[in-house]
Amino acid sequence: MCPVCFATMGLLAGAVSSAGAATAYLFKKNRREKAMNRPNIVSRNEWLTARKRFLQKEKEFDRRRDELAAQRRELPCEKIEKDYVFMGPEGRVSLRDLFDGRRQLIVYHFMFDPRWEEGCKSCSLLADTFDGGSLHLPARDVSFVAISRAPLSKIEAFKKRMGWNFRWLSSSETDFNYDFSVSFKPEDLERGPVDYNYSKQQFHELEAPGVSVFLRDGNDVLHTYSTYARGLDLLISTYNYLDLTPLGRNEKDLPYGMSWVRHHDKYDTGGRSNE
């Protein structure tokens, strides 16, 4: 047999094989889609009726959320007595300095243990939106920063890798993280449950996420609010988008809720993990 015929037969065989594989893939894919727990298919009028009915629930939720936000603003505050000093690219700065002349400050407690070479992947999911928010918050008299226990050199290297620009400082020389119950000492964990999210909880990591809010009244810095765990859910814009979809977060069968999350440079173009 001539080389051309041999090559042609090889291509045909490959094509048949590829077609068979493609058919098998589509069959399996369709089987998976048929097993999908999708919504019922109804007429346009039925869909519109159900949507309008649900809209009333969404409006009630919005009203309740507005009420909750108003009650949050009415919570009492506590005066910060410690002189916390952080390390930033500009050198040592105080908690008061972080207001940058504004009256309100939001601090994201970014999980980044000094022993780690990169920040927490779940915190990074939130951090992917920080730059946009940081541009708009000053217009409402609010400054925003992230704070971690990792040394500034590691923070700067990771920040550069991820392409972020928001202000991020190290609390390695202060008790800030410990005082706000987002870092724990090994001996604390060995003793048993630690304080997190306003209750005693068993922890196995030295770091935990959270957000704290402060108000500046003259030279006084006041702590008005801190939230942890599911309290951060509202800040995860990716989850807010997923909650609009019919399959939702789709995390039921995962080892834990955010186990699918990766640093954004560890997905391939199809959204799959490169790890």
Secondary structure, 3 states (H helix, E strand, C coil): CCHHHHHHHHHHHHHHHHHHHHHHHHHHHHHHHHHCCCCCCCCHHHHHHHHHHHHHHHHHHHHHHHHHHHHHHCCCCEECCCCCEEEECCEEEECCHHHCCCCEEEEEECCCCCCCCCCCHHHHHHHCCHHHHHHHHHHHCEEEEEEECCCHHHHHHHHHHHCCCCCEEECCCCCHHHHCCCECCHHHHHHCCEEECCEEECCCCCECCEEEEEEEECCEEEEEEEEEHHHHHHHCHHHHHHCCCCCCCCCCCCCCCCCCCCCHHHECCCCCECC
